[in-house]
Amino acid sequence: MENVLVQLAAVAIFGIGAQWLAWRLRLPSILLLLLFGFLLGPVLGIIHPDELLGEALFPSFP
């Protein structure tokens, strides 16, 4: 449970940081949000979507 809270906090902190940095650099925020997402997920392995979201990652519709 603690690891999930750390991951959620990291998402919030880095998301806000990416938005602020994009605003300061006058870039579209989606660029830095994508960059930060790729860095935190597949590259550095800090965020694990399967662990964080569980069944909600790929919802199945009836």
C-alpha positions as CSV (number, residue, x, y, z in Angstrom):
1,M,0.0,0.0,0.0
2,E,2.8,2.4,0.8
3,N,4.4,1.9,-2.6
4,V,1.2,2.8,-4.3
5,L,0.9,6.0,-2.3
6,V,4.5,6.9,-3.3
7,Q,3.7,6.3,-6.9
8,L,0.6,8.4,-6.8
9,A,2.5,11.2,-5.1
10,A,5.2,11.0,-7.8
11,V,2.6,11.2,-10.6
12,A,1.1,14.3,-9.0
13,I,4.4,16.0,-8.2
14,F,6.0,15.3,-11.6
15,G,2.8,16.2,-13.4
16,I,2.6,19.6,-11.7
17,G,6.3,20.1,-12.3
18,A,5.9,19.3,-16.0
19,Q,3.0,21.7,-16.3
20,W,5.0,24.5,-14.6
21,L,8.1,23.9,-16.7
22,A,6.1,23.9,-19.9
23,W,4.5,27.2,-18.9
24,R,7.9,28.7,-18.1
25,L,9.4,27.5,-21.4
26,R,6.3,28.4,-23.3
27,L,5.9,24.9,-24.7
28,P,2.8,22.8,-25.1
29,S,2.4,21.1,-21.8
30,I,1.6,17.7,-23.5
31,L,5.2,17.5,-24.7
32,L,6.7,17.6,-21.2
33,L,3.9,15.5,-19.7
34,L,4.7,12.8,-22.2
35,L,8.5,13.1,-21.7
36,F,8.1,12.9,-17.9
37,G,5.7,9.9,-18.3
38,F,8.2,8.0,-20.4
39,L,11.0,8.8,-18.1
40,L,9.2,7.8,-14.9
41,G,7.7,4.7,-16.5
42,P,9.6,2.6,-18.9
43,V,13.0,4.3,-18.7
44,L,13.6,4.7,-15.0
45,G,11.0,2.2,-13.7
46,I,9.7,4.5,-10.9
47,I,6.0,4.2,-11.9
48,H,4.5,0.7,-12.5
49,P,1.0,1.1,-14.0
50,D,0.1,-2.5,-13.5
51,E,0.8,-2.3,-9.8
52,L,-0.7,1.2,-9.4
53,L,-4.0,0.7,-11.3
54,G,-4.5,-3.0,-11.1
55,E,-7.7,-4.1,-12.8
56,A,-8.6,-0.5,-13.8
57,L,-5.6,-0.4,-16.2
58,F,-7.5,-2.4,-18.9
59,P,-11.2,-2.3,-18.1
60,S,-13.3,-4.9,-19.8
61,F,-16.7,-3.8,-21.2
62,P,-19.6,-6.3,-21.3
